Amino acid sequence: MNHYSTLYKQELLENVIPFWMKHSKDEQHGGFFTCLDQFGNVFDTDKFIWLQGRETWMFSMLYDKVEQRPEWLDMAVHGAEFLKKHGRDAEGNFYFSLNQQGQPLVQPYNIFSDCFAAMGFGALYKIKPEDEYADIAKKTFQNILDRRQNPKGKYSKAYPGTRNLRNFSLPMILSNLSLEMEHLLDKSLIETLSQEIIHEVMNVFYHEESGLILENVSPDGSFADCFEGRVINPGHIIEAMWFIMDLAVRQGDKALVNRTVEIALNALDYGWDNEFGGLLYFKDIKGYPPQQLEWDQKLWWPHVEALVCMAKAYAVTGDERCQKWFDKLHDYTWSNFRDEQYGEWFGYLNRRNEVLLPLKGGKWKGCFHIPRGLYQVYKTLENVPAQPEIVLAR
């Protein structure tokens, strides 16, 4: 598997990151452009907070863990300063989107804006330890915890009391965010939060009959037989499993590692399109037509997260099923999403694996899943022997 490490590192540092360095920085107003066409041209100047936070995190992480390049530090500070100046309302909640100049466009209804802002400021503090960055990161993280039971608050469209559902996305994100923020938070808080998240992801949202993770459950954790309750997002499950796997390795919990691997393999088997290849975006667990019209599209992030998950699973367990899935995912992903001509990767394919939208970034796709995935794979596999032993400490 070592040859993959070299390939993924080269793709990260010579193709993907240079694309964002060249095209995304807004020198005039600050922050980053994310709506980039195939060639890197800006086709819309709106700025989406969670993508600003993610790109700030990305360049901070690269500076911290790959190489101390001054241009990466400059990019990280550039993003953080824009967020600091324009990103929050009077209560400290991060907006969903701004115009190019930094004026709010969409209210702070989406808690993931806060999640990735906290992640970005927390990572920047590691490489540029200014108190203000730490303060924003910690206050934002506390704000996330305060909103945890009602993430959308007054912006929720749901009528109260009729069909209250618990959503999987926030505990999934917190399983990773809590580790990203541990250098700023009390150790006991991290440990308590980690146990709560593991329980929630692996028990509350776990669907015993299928061996999969549900996107939404009833408040008591029971199955909700409705569109929202039946929906399965294979990519979300697989991404969450490498988050939980990291926690399990940290705790030396072999049984939990093995459980995450089995659930991830179940999700791959369940989500794989046996006719055309690739992971379907959504499925209904009872086999009914999904509510999401984009259910059969092939998106960049589930495939990249699946590569990370299988790389980690193989490195930790040596399970040959994981190596075979990694090979299969690699062949599919690199041959369908990668743009050999103009750099970076496409984000959206139709079911037949034809490019659906010839963009490299937009409202949802930015400088995050692909470079993070390339980094995770190359770091995970760079020292993995041909037949790794099971290791649960690092």
Disulfide bonds with the S-S distance in Angstrom:
none
